[in-house]
Amino acid sequence: VPTSFIFLRYLCPIIVSPHSFGVYSSPPPPQVTRTLVLLSKVVYALAAGIHFGAKESYMTDMNPFLDEYRPMVSR
């Protein structure tokens, strides 16, 4: 099973919606929810070995981070 599948189907939904999985007791405020969505995008991109491109140009600043930490993830 590819790692990206596990992140996409299991871990990223928990990050985005922790209250749905019993990790947190109530839904987070909208600003926190947005931060969690962005965090899950970065985690998934790291696991999948992809870069952010034109579709999500606001996330391209994270590409150097992905390049730096991808070797640690792919071990």
C-alpha positions, 0 to 999 in steps of 0.5 A, spaced: 500 500 500 503 506 497 504 511 503 500 516 500 494 512 500 494 511 507 495 519 508 490 521 503 484 516 506 486 516 514 491 521 516 489 527 513 481 526 514 483 526 522 488 532 521 482 536 517 476 534 522 479 532 529 472 532 532 469 527 527 474 522 530 474 523 537 481 527 537 477 533 539 471 535 543 468 540 538 469 543 531 475 548 531 474 555 529 474 557 521 481 559 522 484 553 525 480 549 520 483 553 514 490 551 518 489 544 519 487 543 511 493 547 509 497 542 514 494 536 511 495 538 504 503 539 506 503 532 509 500 529 503 504 532 498 510 530 503 508 523 503 506 523 495 512 526 493 509 531 489 510 539 489 505 544 489 504 547 482 499 552 478 493 549 481 495 551 488 500 557 487 499 559 494 502 553 496 508 553 492 512 557 498 512 550 501 516 546 495 523 547 498 520 544 505 518 538 501 524 538 498 528 538 504 524 533 508 522 528 503 528 524 504 526 523 511 519 520 509 521 516 504 526 512 508 
